[in-house]
């Protein structure tokens, strides 16, 4: 087991524990505040990208990502704890299982196991497909158990939306020629210790890398809810 994986697990477990405590205190208000802070710091990371590369198309991509962070935060502040469990199972659930299945089975089922080689070369067909299946299955099970399938079916899209959000951020970082969302900001003494909270020194991202999929999924769910 490599060090990168151990740090991912440790940081993920810590953030999950904090999220649970925040969700079940004071009507989830602390959680909504924490999510908003994550979104704000992610926006600061995003602006730091321009120190590395400036281009008109990158400005457009940054504006789109900012919109995801903004509208994702709006959606999170509107839903209750019960509905947020769908997002937890669908979004971080997809990320976790896609990573695990990719590590365990990547290249063992599909010989050419790189579905997005130009955007995210580390993703595998095994991890992507099994991660999506697991995430959708977990959300569906909870939905059936609660008897909310008819009204909350849109949350079944959390897994696929998480994948889309992750791919968009990967595309954005490639355009800016950035590997990790905090690779510029963590060098700043004002932000170094803050970025360490999400394992930033181990080469697997900062706040934006943690929240990108959730922000995208929540934004899309907000749009869908408007139509419904």
mmCIF file of the C-alpha atoms, coordinates in Angstrom:
data_MODEL
# 
_entry.id   MODEL 
# 
loop_
_atom_site.group_PDB 
_atom_site.id 
_atom_site.type_symbol 
_atom_site.label_atom_id 
_atom_site.label_alt_id 
_atom_site.label_comp_id 
_atom_site.label_asym_id 
_atom_site.label_entity_id 
_atom_site.label_seq_id 
_atom_site.pdbx_PDB_ins_code 
_atom_site.Cartn_x 
_atom_site.Cartn_y 
_atom_site.Cartn_z 
_atom_site.occupancy 
_atom_site.B_iso_or_equiv 
_atom_site.pdbx_formal_charge 
_atom_site.auth_seq_id 
_atom_site.auth_comp_id 
_atom_site.auth_asym_id 
_atom_site.auth_atom_id 
_atom_site.pdbx_PDB_model_num 
ATOM 1   C CA . UNK A 1 1   ? 0.000   0.000  0.000   1.00 0.00 ? 1   UNK A CA 1 
ATOM 2   C CA . UNK A 1 2   ? 1.679   3.261  -1.124  1.00 0.00 ? 2   UNK A CA 1 
ATOM 3   C CA . UNK A 1 3   ? 1.935   6.402  0.981   1.00 0.00 ? 3   UNK A CA 1 
ATOM 4   C CA . UNK A 1 4   ? -0.383  8.346  -1.310  1.00 0.00 ? 4   UNK A CA 1 
ATOM 5   C CA . UNK A 1 5   ? -3.180  5.824  -0.708  1.00 0.00 ? 5   UNK A CA 1 
ATOM 6   C CA . UNK A 1 6   ? -2.658  5.870  3.070   1.00 0.00 ? 6   UNK A CA 1 
ATOM 7   C CA . UNK A 1 7   ? -2.873  9.653  3.178   1.00 0.00 ? 7   UNK A CA 1 
ATOM 8   C CA . UNK A 1 8   ? -5.996  9.624  0.999   1.00 0.00 ? 8   UNK A CA 1 
ATOM 9   C CA . UNK A 1 9   ? -7.679  7.192  3.396   1.00 0.00 ? 9   UNK A CA 1 
ATOM 10  C CA . UNK A 1 10  ? -6.611  9.115  6.507   1.00 0.00 ? 10  UNK A CA 1 
ATOM 11  C CA . UNK A 1 11  ? -7.685  12.502 5.174   1.00 0.00 ? 11  UNK A CA 1 
ATOM 12  C CA . UNK A 1 12  ? -10.923 11.074 3.774   1.00 0.00 ? 12  UNK A CA 1 
ATOM 13  C CA . UNK A 1 13  ? -11.807 9.468  7.102   1.00 0.00 ? 13  UNK A CA 1 
ATOM 14  C CA . UNK A 1 14  ? -11.052 12.701 8.971   1.00 0.00 ? 14  UNK A CA 1 
ATOM 15  C CA . UNK A 1 15  ? -13.172 14.831 6.633   1.00 0.00 ? 15  UNK A CA 1 
ATOM 16  C CA . UNK A 1 16  ? -16.008 12.304 6.755   1.00 0.00 ? 16  UNK A CA 1 
ATOM 17  C CA . UNK A 1 17  ? -16.005 12.326 10.575  1.00 0.00 ? 17  UNK A CA 1 
ATOM 18  C CA . UNK A 1 18  ? -16.058 16.141 10.643  1.00 0.00 ? 18  UNK A CA 1 
ATOM 19  C CA . UNK A 1 19  ? -18.857 16.179 8.061   1.00 0.00 ? 19  UNK A CA 1 
ATOM 20  C CA . UNK A 1 20  ? -20.965 13.748 10.093  1.00 0.00 ? 20  UNK A CA 1 
ATOM 21  C CA . UNK A 1 21  ? -20.594 15.784 13.282  1.00 0.00 ? 21  UNK A CA 1 
ATOM 22  C CA . UNK A 1 22  ? -21.449 18.974 11.412  1.00 0.00 ? 22  UNK A CA 1 
ATOM 23  C CA . UNK A 1 23  ? -24.459 17.378 9.685   1.00 0.00 ? 23  UNK A CA 1 
ATOM 24  C CA . UNK A 1 24  ? -26.080 16.285 12.914  1.00 0.00 ? 24  UNK A CA 1 
ATOM 25  C CA . UNK A 1 25  ? -25.630 19.465 14.932  1.00 0.00 ? 25  UNK A CA 1 
ATOM 26  C CA . UNK A 1 26  ? -27.810 22.570 14.904  1.00 0.00 ? 26  UNK A CA 1 
ATOM 27  C CA . UNK A 1 27  ? -29.899 21.472 11.918  1.00 0.00 ? 27  UNK A CA 1 
ATOM 28  C CA . UNK A 1 28  ? -26.756 20.898 9.790   1.00 0.00 ? 28  UNK A CA 1 
ATOM 29  C CA . UNK A 1 29  ? -25.903 24.630 9.841   1.00 0.00 ? 29  UNK A CA 1 
ATOM 30  C CA . UNK A 1 30  ? -22.223 23.955 10.775  1.00 0.00 ? 30  UNK A CA 1 
ATOM 31  C CA . UNK A 1 31  ? -21.941 21.582 7.811   1.00 0.00 ? 31  UNK A CA 1 
ATOM 32  C CA . UNK A 1 32  ? -23.348 24.179 5.429   1.00 0.00 ? 32  UNK A CA 1 
ATOM 33  C CA . UNK A 1 33  ? -20.886 26.756 6.757   1.00 0.00 ? 33  UNK A CA 1 
ATOM 34  C CA . UNK A 1 34  ? -17.975 24.325 6.348   1.00 0.00 ? 34  UNK A CA 1 
ATOM 35  C CA . UNK A 1 35  ? -19.061 23.507 2.798   1.00 0.00 ? 35  UNK A CA 1 
ATOM 36  C CA . UNK A 1 36  ? -19.239 27.217 2.001   1.00 0.00 ? 36  UNK A CA 1 
ATOM 37  C CA . UNK A 1 37  ? -15.729 27.731 3.396   1.00 0.00 ? 37  UNK A CA 1 
ATOM 38  C CA . UNK A 1 38  ? -14.455 24.819 1.311   1.00 0.00 ? 38  UNK A CA 1 
ATOM 39  C CA . UNK A 1 39  ? -16.020 26.406 -1.762  1.00 0.00 ? 39  UNK A CA 1 
ATOM 40  C CA . UNK A 1 40  ? -14.466 29.799 -0.947  1.00 0.00 ? 40  UNK A CA 1 
ATOM 41  C CA . UNK A 1 41  ? -10.961 28.358 -0.448  1.00 0.00 ? 41  UNK A CA 1 
ATOM 42  C CA . UNK A 1 42  ? -11.421 26.334 -3.646  1.00 0.00 ? 42  UNK A CA 1 
ATOM 43  C CA . UNK A 1 43  ? -12.165 29.592 -5.475  1.00 0.00 ? 43  UNK A CA 1 
ATOM 44  C CA . UNK A 1 44  ? -8.943  31.100 -4.062  1.00 0.00 ? 44  UNK A CA 1 
ATOM 45  C CA . UNK A 1 45  ? -7.037  28.050 -5.334  1.00 0.00 ? 45  UNK A CA 1 
ATOM 46  C CA . UNK A 1 46  ? -8.678  28.503 -8.720  1.00 0.00 ? 46  UNK A CA 1 
ATOM 47  C CA . UNK A 1 47  ? -7.571  32.131 -8.971  1.00 0.00 ? 47  UNK A CA 1 
ATOM 48  C CA . UNK A 1 48  ? -4.018  31.064 -8.090  1.00 0.00 ? 48  UNK A CA 1 
ATOM 49  C CA . UNK A 1 49  ? -3.935  29.049 -11.337 1.00 0.00 ? 49  UNK A CA 1 
ATOM 50  C CA . UNK A 1 50  ? -3.573  32.304 -13.264 1.00 0.00 ? 50  UNK A CA 1 
ATOM 51  C CA . UNK A 1 51  ? -0.083  32.715 -11.815 1.00 0.00 ? 51  UNK A CA 1 
ATOM 52  C CA . UNK A 1 52  ? 0.921   29.765 -13.964 1.00 0.00 ? 52  UNK A CA 1 
ATOM 53  C CA . UNK A 1 53  ? -0.942  30.462 -17.177 1.00 0.00 ? 53  UNK A CA 1 
ATOM 54  C CA . UNK A 1 54  ? -3.243  33.177 -18.544 1.00 0.00 ? 54  UNK A CA 1 
ATOM 55  C CA . UNK A 1 55  ? -5.476  32.692 -21.585 1.00 0.00 ? 55  UNK A CA 1 
ATOM 56  C CA . UNK A 1 56  ? -8.973  33.827 -22.561 1.00 0.00 ? 56  UNK A CA 1 
ATOM 57  C CA . UNK A 1 57  ? -10.356 30.288 -22.722 1.00 0.00 ? 57  UNK A CA 1 
ATOM 58  C CA . UNK A 1 58  ? -8.970  29.639 -19.245 1.00 0.00 ? 58  UNK A CA 1 
ATOM 59  C CA . UNK A 1 59  ? -10.900 32.644 -17.926 1.00 0.00 ? 59  UNK A CA 1 
ATOM 60  C CA . UNK A 1 60  ? -14.100 31.121 -19.333 1.00 0.00 ? 60  UNK A CA 1 
ATOM 61  C CA . UNK A 1 61  ? -13.327 27.748 -17.740 1.00 0.00 ? 61  UNK A CA 1 
ATOM 62  C CA . UNK A 1 62  ? -12.588 29.416 -14.403 1.00 0.00 ? 62  UNK A CA 1 
ATOM 63  C CA . UNK A 1 63  ? -15.891 31.320 -14.513 1.00 0.00 ? 63  UNK A CA 1 
ATOM 64  C CA . UNK A 1 64  ? -17.762 28.057 -15.184 1.00 0.00 ? 64  UNK A CA 1 
ATOM 65  C CA . UNK A 1 65  ? -15.993 26.358 -12.260 1.00 0.00 ? 65  UNK A CA 1 
ATOM 66  C CA . UNK A 1 66  ? -16.831 29.317 -10.012 1.00 0.00 ? 66  UNK A CA 1 
ATOM 67  C CA . UNK A 1 67  ? -20.488 28.956 -11.037 1.00 0.00 ? 67  UNK A CA 1 
ATOM 68  C CA . UNK A 1 68  ? -20.398 25.291 -9.992  1.00 0.00 ? 68  UNK A CA 1 
ATOM 69  C CA . UNK A 1 69  ? -18.939 26.246 -6.603  1.00 0.00 ? 69  UNK A CA 1 
ATOM 70  C CA . UNK A 1 70  ? -21.513 29.008 -6.086  1.00 0.00 ? 70  UNK A CA 1 
ATOM 71  C CA . UNK A 1 71  ? -24.650 27.147 -7.166  1.00 0.00 ? 71  UNK A CA 1 
ATOM 72  C CA . UNK A 1 72  ? -23.449 23.929 -5.544  1.00 0.00 ? 72  UNK A CA 1 
ATOM 73  C CA . UNK A 1 73  ? -23.217 25.777 -2.236  1.00 0.00 ? 73  UNK A CA 1 
ATOM 74  C CA . UNK A 1 74  ? -26.719 27.190 -2.730  1.00 0.00 ? 74  UNK A CA 1 
ATOM 75  C CA . UNK A 1 75  ? -28.120 23.700 -3.277  1.00 0.00 ? 75  UNK A CA 1 
ATOM 76  C CA . UNK A 1 76  ? -26.332 22.260 -0.241  1.00 0.00 ? 76  UNK A CA 1 
ATOM 77  C CA . UNK A 1 77  ? -27.725 25.008 1.991   1.00 0.00 ? 77  UNK A CA 1 
ATOM 78  C CA . UNK A 1 78  ? -31.275 24.188 0.864   1.00 0.00 ? 78  UNK A CA 1 
ATOM 79  C CA . UNK A 1 79  ? -31.453 20.424 1.390   1.00 0.00 ? 79  UNK A CA 1 
ATOM 80  C CA . UNK A 1 80  ? -31.896 18.542 4.647   1.00 0.00 ? 80  UNK A CA 1 
ATOM 81  C CA . UNK A 1 81  ? -29.698 15.867 6.215   1.00 0.00 ? 81  UNK A CA 1 
ATOM 82  C CA . UNK A 1 82  ? -31.719 12.996 4.747   1.00 0.00 ? 82  UNK A CA 1 
ATOM 83  C CA . UNK A 1 83  ? -31.274 14.239 1.192   1.00 0.00 ? 83  UNK A CA 1 
ATOM 84  C CA . UNK A 1 84  ? -27.614 14.987 1.701   1.00 0.00 ? 84  UNK A CA 1 
ATOM 85  C CA . UNK A 1 85  ? -27.019 11.298 2.419   1.00 0.00 ? 85  UNK A CA 1 
ATOM 86  C CA . UNK A 1 86  ? -27.889 10.649 -1.227  1.00 0.00 ? 86  UNK A CA 1 
ATOM 87  C CA . UNK A 1 87  ? -25.072 13.020 -2.221  1.00 0.00 ? 87  UNK A CA 1 
ATOM 88  C CA . UNK A 1 88  ? -22.637 11.400 0.216   1.00 0.00 ? 88  UNK A CA 1 
ATOM 89  C CA . UNK A 1 89  ? -23.364 7.930  -1.150  1.00 0.00 ? 89  UNK A CA 1 
ATOM 90  C CA . UNK A 1 90  ? -23.459 9.080  -4.755  1.00 0.00 ? 90  UNK A CA 1 
ATOM 91  C CA . UNK A 1 91  ? -20.567 11.537 -5.022  1.00 0.00 ? 91  UNK A CA 1 
ATOM 92  C CA . UNK A 1 92  ? -17.837 10.649 -2.483  1.00 0.00 ? 92  UNK A CA 1 
ATOM 93  C CA . UNK A 1 93  ? -19.157 7.079  -2.840  1.00 0.00 ? 93  UNK A CA 1 
ATOM 94  C CA . UNK A 1 94  ? -18.321 7.105  -6.543  1.00 0.00 ? 94  UNK A CA 1 
ATOM 95  C CA . UNK A 1 95  ? -14.909 8.691  -5.917  1.00 0.00 ? 95  UNK A CA 1 
ATOM 96  C CA . UNK A 1 96  ? -13.969 6.139  -3.246  1.00 0.00 ? 96  UNK A CA 1 
ATOM 97  C CA . UNK A 1 97  ? -15.121 3.008  -5.081  1.00 0.00 ? 97  UNK A CA 1 
ATOM 98  C CA . UNK A 1 98  ? -13.817 4.148  -8.453  1.00 0.00 ? 98  UNK A CA 1 
ATOM 99  C CA . UNK A 1 99  ? -10.404 4.673  -6.848  1.00 0.00 ? 99  UNK A CA 1 
ATOM 100 C CA . UNK A 1 100 ? -10.479 1.328  -5.007  1.00 0.00 ? 100 UNK A CA 1 
ATOM 101 C CA . UNK A 1 101 ? -11.720 -0.732 -7.970  1.00 0.00 ? 101 UNK A CA 1 
ATOM 102 C CA . UNK A 1 102 ? -9.252  1.066  -10.229 1.00 0.00 ? 102 UNK A CA 1 
ATOM 103 C CA . UNK A 1 103 ? -6.376  0.160  -7.914  1.00 0.00 ? 103 UNK A CA 1 
ATOM 104 C CA . UNK A 1 104 ? -7.505  -3.448 -7.489  1.00 0.00 ? 104 UNK A CA 1 
ATOM 105 C CA . UNK A 1 105 ? -8.760  -4.301 -10.986 1.00 0.00 ? 105 UNK A CA 1 
ATOM 106 C CA . UNK A 1 106 ? -7.389  -1.647 -13.324 1.00 0.00 ? 106 UNK A CA 1 
ATOM 107 C CA . UNK A 1 107 ? -6.298  -3.293 -16.574 1.00 0.00 ? 107 UNK A CA 1 
ATOM 108 C CA . UNK A 1 108 ? -7.335  -6.796 -15.487 1.00 0.00 ? 108 UNK A CA 1 
ATOM 109 C CA . UNK A 1 109 ? -10.722 -6.845 -17.249 1.00 0.00 ? 109 UNK A CA 1 
ATOM 110 C CA . UNK A 1 110 ? -10.188 -4.398 -20.114 1.00 0.00 ? 110 UNK A CA 1 
ATOM 111 C CA . UNK A 1 111 ? -6.798  -4.546 -21.810 1.00 0.00 ? 111 UNK A CA 1 
ATOM 112 C CA . UNK A 1 112 ? -6.974  -0.930 -22.973 1.00 0.00 ? 112 UNK A CA 1 
ATOM 113 C CA . UNK A 1 113 ? -8.310  0.383  -19.690 1.00 0.00 ? 113 UNK A CA 1 
ATOM 114 C CA . UNK A 1 114 ? -8.042  4.144  -20.181 1.00 0.00 ? 114 UNK A CA 1 
ATOM 115 C CA . UNK A 1 115 ? -11.459 5.692  -20.962 1.00 0.00 ? 115 UNK A CA 1 
ATOM 116 C CA . UNK A 1 116 ? -10.252 9.323  -20.781 1.00 0.00 ? 116 UNK A CA 1 
ATOM 117 C CA . UNK A 1 117 ? -6.543  9.268  -21.721 1.00 0.00 ? 117 UNK A CA 1 
ATOM 118 C CA . UNK A 1 118 ? -6.343  12.937 -22.744 1.00 0.00 ? 118 UNK A CA 1 
ATOM 119 C CA . UNK A 1 119 ? -8.171  14.317 -19.702 1.00 0.00 ? 119 UNK A CA 1 
ATOM 120 C CA . UNK A 1 120 ? -7.560  11.928 -16.811 1.00 0.00 ? 120 UNK A CA 1 
ATOM 121 C CA . UNK A 1 121 ? -5.023  9.270  -17.748 1.00 0.00 ? 121 UNK A CA 1 
ATOM 122 C CA . UNK A 1 122 ? -5.163  7.510  -14.353 1.00 0.00 ? 122 UNK A CA 1 
ATOM 123 C CA . UNK A 1 123 ? -8.837  6.569  -14.639 1.00 0.00 ? 123 UNK A CA 1 
ATOM 124 C CA . UNK A 1 124 ? -9.601  2.985  -15.681 1.00 0.00 ? 124 UNK A CA 1 
ATOM 125 C CA . UNK A 1 125 ? -12.695 1.386  -17.205 1.00 0.00 ? 125 UNK A CA 1 
ATOM 126 C CA . UNK A 1 126 ? -12.887 -1.019 -14.267 1.00 0.00 ? 126 UNK A CA 1 
ATOM 127 C CA . UNK A 1 127 ? -12.791 1.741  -11.678 1.00 0.00 ? 127 UNK A CA 1 
ATOM 128 C CA . UNK A 1 128 ? -15.143 4.035  -13.582 1.00 0.00 ? 128 UNK A CA 1 
ATOM 129 C CA . UNK A 1 129 ? -17.833 1.451  -14.366 1.00 0.00 ? 129 UNK A CA 1 
ATOM 130 C CA . UNK A 1 130 ? -17.757 -0.338 -11.012 1.00 0.00 ? 130 UNK A CA 1 
ATOM 131 C CA . UNK A 1 131 ? -17.591 2.980  -9.147  1.00 0.00 ? 131 UNK A CA 1 
ATOM 132 C CA . UNK A 1 132 ? -20.665 4.239  -10.994 1.00 0.00 ? 132 UNK A CA 1 
ATOM 133 C CA . UNK A 1 133 ? -22.534 0.965  -10.457 1.00 0.00 ? 133 UNK A CA 1 
ATOM 134 C CA . UNK A 1 134 ? -21.756 0.936  -6.735  1.00 0.00 ? 134 UNK A CA 1 
ATOM 135 C CA . UNK A 1 135 ? -22.692 4.596  -6.229  1.00 0.00 ? 135 UNK A CA 1 
ATOM 136 C CA . UNK A 1 136 ? -26.003 4.276  -8.093  1.00 0.00 ? 136 UNK A CA 1 
ATOM 137 C CA . UNK A 1 137 ? -26.769 1.034  -6.263  1.00 0.00 ? 137 UNK A CA 1 
ATOM 138 C CA . UNK A 1 138 ? -26.135 2.560  -2.817  1.00 0.00 ? 138 UNK A CA 1 
ATOM 139 C CA . UNK A 1 139 ? -28.315 5.584  -3.560  1.00 0.00 ? 139 UNK A CA 1 
ATOM 140 C CA . UNK A 1 140 ? -31.083 3.351  -4.943  1.00 0.00 ? 140 UNK A CA 1 
ATOM 141 C CA . UNK A 1 141 ? -30.996 1.099  -1.869  1.00 0.00 ? 141 UNK A CA 1 
ATOM 142 C CA . UNK A 1 142 ? -31.322 4.054  0.491   1.00 0.00 ? 142 UNK A CA 1 
ATOM 143 C CA . UNK A 1 143 ? -34.085 5.524  -1.655  1.00 0.00 ? 143 UNK A CA 1 
ATOM 144 C CA . UNK A 1 144 ? -36.086 2.266  -1.603  1.00 0.00 ? 144 UNK A CA 1 
ATOM 145 C CA . UNK A 1 145 ? -35.520 1.882  2.155   1.00 0.00 ? 145 UNK A CA 1 
ATOM 146 C CA . UNK A 1 146 ? -36.866 5.384  2.742   1.00 0.00 ? 146 UNK A CA 1 
ATOM 147 C CA . UNK A 1 147 ? -39.700 4.981  0.236   1.00 0.00 ? 147 UNK A CA 1 
ATOM 148 C CA . UNK A 1 148 ? -38.650 8.153  -1.585  1.00 0.00 ? 148 UNK A CA 1 
ATOM 149 C CA . UNK A 1 149 ? -37.892 6.714  -5.024  1.00 0.00 ? 149 UNK A CA 1 
ATOM 150 C CA . UNK A 1 150 ? -40.765 8.467  -6.812  1.00 0.00 ? 150 UNK A CA 1 
ATOM 151 C CA . UNK A 1 151 ? -39.865 11.918 -5.490  1.00 0.00 ? 151 UNK A CA 1 
ATOM 152 C CA . UNK A 1 152 ? -36.069 11.763 -5.189  1.00 0.00 ? 152 UNK A CA 1 
ATOM 153 C CA . UNK A 1 153 ? -35.090 9.796  -8.297  1.00 0.00 ? 153 UNK A CA 1 
ATOM 154 C CA . UNK A 1 154 ? -32.842 12.631 -9.546  1.00 0.00 ? 154 UNK A CA 1 
ATOM 155 C CA . UNK A 1 155 ? -30.278 11.736 -6.845  1.00 0.00 ? 155 UNK A CA 1 
ATOM 156 C CA . UNK A 1 156 ? -29.536 8.552  -8.804  1.00 0.00 ? 156 UNK A CA 1 
ATOM 157 C CA . UNK A 1 157 ? -27.563 10.881 -11.079 1.00 0.00 ? 157 UNK A CA 1 
ATOM 158 C CA . UNK A 1 158 ? -25.085 11.732 -8.305  1.00 0.00 ? 158 UNK A CA 1 
ATOM 159 C CA . UNK A 1 159 ? -22.528 9.135  -9.422  1.00 0.00 ? 159 UNK A CA 1 
ATOM 160 C CA . UNK A 1 160 ? -22.515 10.064 -13.121 1.00 0.00 ? 160 UNK A CA 1 
ATOM 161 C CA . UNK A 1 161 ? -22.505 13.768 -12.222 1.00 0.00 ? 161 UNK A CA 1 
ATOM 162 C CA . UNK A 1 162 ? -19.555 13.195 -9.879  1.00 0.00 ? 162 UNK A CA 1 
ATOM 163 C CA . UNK A 1 163 ? -17.637 11.670 -12.784 1.00 0.00 ? 163 UNK A CA 1 
ATOM 164 C CA . UNK A 1 164 ? -18.494 14.632 -15.029 1.00 0.00 ? 164 UNK A CA 1 
ATOM 165 C CA . UNK A 1 165 ? -17.414 17.118 -12.351 1.00 0.00 ? 165 UNK A CA 1 
ATOM 166 C CA . UNK A 1 166 ? -14.139 15.311 -11.822 1.00 0.00 ? 166 UNK A CA 1 
ATOM 167 C CA . UNK A 1 167 ? -13.440 15.225 -15.558 1.00 0.00 ? 167 UNK A CA 1 
ATOM 168 C CA . UNK A 1 168 ? -14.237 18.921 -15.942 1.00 0.00 ? 168 UNK A CA 1 
ATOM 169 C CA . UNK A 1 169 ? -11.779 19.845 -13.199 1.00 0.00 ? 169 UNK A CA 1 
ATOM 170 C CA . UNK A 1 170 ? -9.143  17.561 -14.718 1.00 0.00 ? 170 UNK A CA 1 
ATOM 171 C CA . UNK A 1 171 ? -9.686  19.275 -18.087 1.00 0.00 ? 171 UNK A CA 1 
ATOM 172 C CA . UNK A 1 172 ? -9.485  22.700 -16.433 1.00 0.00 ? 172 UNK A CA 1 
ATOM 173 C CA . UNK A 1 173 ? -6.214  21.836 -14.670 1.00 0.00 ? 173 UNK A CA 1 
ATOM 174 C CA . UNK A 1 174 ? -4.715  20.524 -17.899 1.00 0.00 ? 174 UNK A CA 1 
ATOM 175 C CA . UNK A 1 175 ? -5.559  23.826 -19.590 1.00 0.00 ? 175 UNK A CA 1 
ATOM 176 C CA . UNK A 1 176 ? -3.834  25.702 -16.786 1.00 0.00 ? 176 UNK A CA 1 
ATOM 177 C CA . UNK A 1 177 ? -1.008  23.116 -16.717 1.00 0.00 ? 177 UNK A CA 1 
ATOM 178 C CA . UNK A 1 178 ? -1.652  22.474 -13.020 1.00 0.00 ? 178 UNK A CA 1 
ATOM 179 C CA . UNK A 1 179 ? -1.307  18.997 -11.485 1.00 0.00 ? 179 UNK A CA 1 
ATOM 180 C CA . UNK A 1 180 ? -2.931  19.597 -8.088  1.00 0.00 ? 180 UNK A CA 1 
ATOM 181 C CA . UNK A 1 181 ? -5.353  22.377 -7.262  1.00 0.00 ? 181 UNK A CA 1 
ATOM 182 C CA . UNK A 1 182 ? -3.187  23.679 -4.417  1.00 0.00 ? 182 UNK A CA 1 
ATOM 183 C CA . UNK A 1 183 ? 0.282   23.294 -5.907  1.00 0.00 ? 183 UNK A CA 1 
ATOM 184 C CA . UNK A 1 184 ? 0.679   27.080 -6.129  1.00 0.00 ? 184 UNK A CA 1 
ATOM 185 C CA . UNK A 1 185 ? -1.200  28.113 -3.006  1.00 0.00 ? 185 UNK A CA 1 
ATOM 186 C CA . UNK A 1 186 ? 0.506   25.649 -0.664  1.00 0.00 ? 186 UNK A CA 1 
ATOM 187 C CA . UNK A 1 187 ? 3.799   27.450 -1.282  1.00 0.00 ? 187 UNK A CA 1 
ATOM 188 C CA . UNK A 1 188 ? 2.290   30.552 0.310   1.00 0.00 ? 188 UNK A CA 1 
ATOM 189 C CA . UNK A 1 189 ? 3.029   30.621 4.080   1.00 0.00 ? 189 UNK A CA 1 
ATOM 190 C CA . UNK A 1 190 ? -0.443  32.038 4.734   1.00 0.00 ? 190 UNK A CA 1 
ATOM 191 C CA . UNK A 1 191 ? -2.109  28.991 3.217   1.00 0.00 ? 191 UNK A CA 1 
ATOM 192 C CA . UNK A 1 192 ? 0.414   26.184 3.735   1.00 0.00 ? 192 UNK A CA 1 
ATOM 193 C CA . UNK A 1 193 ? -0.964  24.886 7.039   1.00 0.00 ? 193 UNK A CA 1 
ATOM 194 C CA . UNK A 1 194 ? -4.545  25.248 5.831   1.00 0.00 ? 194 UNK A CA 1 
ATOM 195 C CA . UNK A 1 195 ? -3.834  23.194 2.716   1.00 0.00 ? 195 UNK A CA 1 
ATOM 196 C CA . UNK A 1 196 ? -2.209  20.498 4.854   1.00 0.00 ? 196 UNK A CA 1 
ATOM 197 C CA . UNK A 1 197 ? -5.651  19.761 6.323   1.00 0.00 ? 197 UNK A CA 1 
ATOM 198 C CA . UNK A 1 198 ? -6.617  18.086 3.056   1.00 0.00 ? 198 UNK A CA 1 
ATOM 199 C CA . UNK A 1 199 ? -3.314  16.280 2.563   1.00 0.00 ? 199 UNK A CA 1 
ATOM 200 C CA . UNK A 1 200 ? -2.026  18.851 0.130   1.00 0.00 ? 200 UNK A CA 1 
ATOM 201 C CA . UNK A 1 201 ? 1.662   18.129 0.572   1.00 0.00 ? 201 UNK A CA 1 
ATOM 202 C CA . UNK A 1 202 ? 1.326   14.515 -0.591  1.00 0.00 ? 202 UNK A CA 1 
ATOM 203 C CA . UNK A 1 203 ? 0.641   15.307 -4.234  1.00 0.00 ? 203 UNK A CA 1 
ATOM 204 C CA . UNK A 1 204 ? -3.073  14.620 -4.415  1.00 0.00 ? 204 UNK A CA 1 
ATOM 205 C CA . UNK A 1 205 ? -4.750  17.951 -4.328  1.00 0.00 ? 205 UNK A CA 1 
ATOM 206 C CA . UNK A 1 206 ? -6.225  20.686 -2.229  1.00 0.00 ? 206 UNK A CA 1 
ATOM 207 C CA . UNK A 1 207 ? -9.715  21.909 -1.439  1.00 0.00 ? 207 UNK A CA 1 
ATOM 208 C CA . UNK A 1 208 ? -10.891 22.158 -5.048  1.00 0.00 ? 208 UNK A CA 1 
ATOM 209 C CA . UNK A 1 209 ? -9.814  18.567 -5.696  1.00 0.00 ? 209 UNK A CA 1 
ATOM 210 C CA . UNK A 1 210 ? -11.952 17.532 -2.704  1.00 0.00 ? 210 UNK A CA 1 
ATOM 211 C CA . UNK A 1 211 ? -15.071 19.475 -3.583  1.00 0.00 ? 211 UNK A CA 1 
ATOM 212 C CA . UNK A 1 212 ? -15.132 19.600 -7.394  1.00 0.00 ? 212 UNK A CA 1 
ATOM 213 C CA . UNK A 1 213 ? -17.391 16.575 -7.932  1.00 0.00 ? 213 UNK A CA 1 
ATOM 214 C CA . UNK A 1 214 ? -19.811 17.578 -5.172  1.00 0.00 ? 214 UNK A CA 1 
ATOM 215 C CA . UNK A 1 215 ? -20.034 21.168 -6.425  1.00 0.00 ? 215 UNK A CA 1 
ATOM 216 C CA . UNK A 1 216 ? -20.743 20.032 -9.989  1.00 0.00 ? 216 UNK A CA 1 
ATOM 217 C CA . UNK A 1 217 ? -23.299 17.411 -8.948  1.00 0.00 ? 217 UNK A CA 1 
ATOM 218 C CA . UNK A 1 218 ? -25.080 19.807 -6.574  1.00 0.00 ? 218 UNK A CA 1 
ATOM 219 C CA . UNK A 1 219 ? -25.211 22.507 -9.284  1.00 0.00 ? 219 UNK A CA 1 
ATOM 220 C CA . UNK A 1 220 ? -26.768 20.118 -11.789 1.00 0.00 ? 220 UNK A CA 1 
ATOM 221 C CA . UNK A 1 221 ? -29.242 18.828 -9.197  1.00 0.00 ? 221 UNK A CA 1 
ATOM 222 C CA . UNK A 1 222 ? -30.235 22.429 -8.461  1.00 0.00 ? 222 UNK A CA 1 
ATOM 223 C CA . UNK A 1 223 ? -30.940 23.017 -12.165 1.00 0.00 ? 223 UNK A CA 1 
ATOM 224 C CA . UNK A 1 224 ? -32.937 19.772 -12.399 1.00 0.00 ? 224 UNK A CA 1 
ATOM 225 C CA . UNK A 1 225 ? -34.927 20.709 -9.294  1.00 0.00 ? 225 UNK A CA 1 
ATOM 226 C CA . UNK A 1 226 ? -35.868 24.022 -10.929 1.00 0.00 ? 226 UNK A CA 1 
ATOM 227 C CA . UNK A 1 227 ? -37.436 22.156 -13.849 1.00 0.00 ? 227 UNK A CA 1 
ATOM 228 C CA . UNK A 1 228 ? -39.162 19.681 -11.527 1.00 0.00 ? 228 UNK A CA 1 
# 
